[in-house]
Amino acid sequence: MFETTFFGENNMKAIILAAGEGKRMHPLTFTRPKTMVYTAGKPLLWHVLYEVKKAGINEAIVIVKYKKEKIFEYFTNYDTKTNDIGIKLEFVVQSEKHGTGAALLSAKEKVNDSFLVIAGDIIADANTIKKVIASHESEITIAAKSIENPKNYGVLQVNNEKIIGIQEKPENPNGNLINTSIYVMNESVFPKLEAITPSLRGEYELTDILIGAKCVETNNFWMDVAYPWHLFDAQDYLLEQRKANSGNVENSTIKGKLIMEEDSEIFDSYVDEGMHYLSAKTKIGPHAYLRGNNSFGKHCEIGESTTIKNSILFDNVKAKHLTYIGDSIIGENVNFGAGTQIANFRFDENTINVLTEDGWINTGRKKFGTVVGDNTKFGVLSCVMPGKTIGNECWISSGVSVDRNLGIERKIFLKQNKNL
């Protein structure tokens, strides 16, 4: 299914940092850790492990904590025909201490040589991983990348390929070179990790031991997936890398690129230009319309006169009748009643803002629909305004127009005025 070029194998282990919640990904992370948020048909963690394997590493230690059972369930009980990466996994639960330094320290007993460390919620290229491994010659080697707007990252000051300073999310960065959260380290780092003290936010920070590390700059693709709408850019890149794989297609017009897992099908439908990923046992049709770049989790059903445009659907999403879902991210087990409409464009044609726990954030996108948490149900002829988020376990009754964010387990009904 996937077009893969593997580098030469080595005995190095990878440590994947996957313990965090990811509050900026709410409502998707109310029910899963951030690393289990889907894009291009798979969780972020799956994509990280896939690139680690491509770089030649056969064994990974995954540090888990928040809703760890979601990671265990996916990576220990999945269908090997569709999801097997071919990498040995071991899970370690992070201690009660918080922060990336504490997470890495949890794996102290699992390595006895140089090892790779990588965040489980980024999108990175295997070539970057391979370059850091090949360049490693001291205690710590860091992959860095120059970007246009670095103020939301750790900005590195470098002299003669050595880290001499780090600015954490500076308002006025003194450079453009950022920490990508990809490292190779020696086991000698563990005593240093044990010696660090909590930061002002009460976390044990991995960055506290990085001064003096070797810096290797990469020009390959890399992105930090912070907010839900970043999943679209990640999806565009990931789908572009995958080899087309058409499956069971019957009586349909296909203009775009298809990547279809086993037992998925498209029938009596129209697939426009773009890239479309169908996970196992997903059914598109009859008379569905796909356009833009889309991905569908397992067991989705998209039917009669429903349009899916540039969206990400997790497992078991049902939209069978006259529904429009545009530029949206839909959690698992969400059901759309007939005629549900997701608005994704402002009348004034400005970019769409989203109210988050960090306040109002400009998505930078002129087209953005909604983010819906797991197990939410929409009644017939309901709709959602652009940029509004809906929590998990919600009921949106028939005829309701959602024009503000909804938290978890909200039930919204439209009451008829009997006096009219």
Secondary structure, 3 states (H helix, E strand, C coil): CCCCCCCCCEEEEEEEECCCCCHHHCCHHHCCCHHHCEECCEEHHHHHHHHHHHCCEEEEEEEECCCHHHHHHHHHHCCHHHHCCCCEEEEEECCCCCCHHHHHHCCHHHCCCCEEEEECCEEECHHHHHHHHHHCCCCEEEEEEECCCCCCCEEEEEECCEEEEEEECCCCCCCCEEEEEEEEECCCHHHHHHHCCCCCCCCCCHHHHCCCCEEEECCCCEEECCCCCHHHHHHHHHHHHCCCECCEEECCEECCEEEECCCCEEECCEECCCEEEECCCCEECCCCEEECCEEECCCCEEEECCEEECCEECCCCEEEECCEEECCEECCCCEECCCCEECCCCCCCCCCEEEECCEEEECCCCCCCEEECCCCEECCCCEECCCEEECCCCEECCCCEECCCECCCCEECCCCCCCC
